[in-house]
Amino acid sequence: MTLTLFFLRHGETVASQFGTYCGRLDIELTGSGLQMAEDFAQSYRSFNWVAVYSSPLQRAMATAHPLCQALGITIHQRPGLQEIFYGQWEGKTPTEVRRDFHTDYVKWLADPGWNSPTGGEKGIDIARRSSEVLEEIEQTHSHGNVLIVSHKATIRIMVCTLLGIDIGRFRDRLNVPVAALSVVEMGERGPCLHRIGDRSHLRPELQAREGN
């Protein structure tokens, strides 16, 4: 048997609805976001999960909760799975950031791997901290299905790290909408991507709510 990593982005929030930068702001899921979490739990409760790891932010924990409650699984909280810290951009829209922090914004768009939001984190910083969690998971679980509930940028960066994709291209190469599942199998020849941004577990009306 092999180790398979299931990366689940949290459900919808007000920030994902309107595209505001929300890294460390600890906001709740919307009603639709809670339904997304329930839909995932219903679709994947029959899987043989060996562990569930989550960002400690409440939108991630609330997404993991229905599955873990149904199966009696403990959620392992890891700060390394938190979203990118947007610094002075937190709570602002891209339009506001482009106006108020234009130079930093242009640099970040060009290469978010090595440029950070004003006062925030570089992509490479996220890669380092999230890689420590992935290493822990690989050392702890030699095989089976592990669920990792995290955030848009962090999931994209983890997948880029595993697949050898330039971290500076994480915003350009991978699309991970709200409540989307991405799957990487850790095989003998290294990580192999099986799915990216899968939302087939959501009811149709929720699939239409892609979010940012």
Secondary structure, 3 states (H helix, E strand, C coil): CCEEEEEEECCCCHHHHHCCCCCCCCCCCCHHHHHHHHHHHHHHCCCCEEEEEECCCHHHHHHHHHHHHHHCCCEEECHHHCCCCCHHHCCCCHHHHHHHCHHHHHHHHHCCCCCCCCCCCCHHHHHHHHHHHHHHHHHHCCCEEEEEEECHHHHHHHHHHHHCCCHHHHHHHCCCCCCCEEEEEEECCEEEEEEEEECCCCCHHHHCCCCC
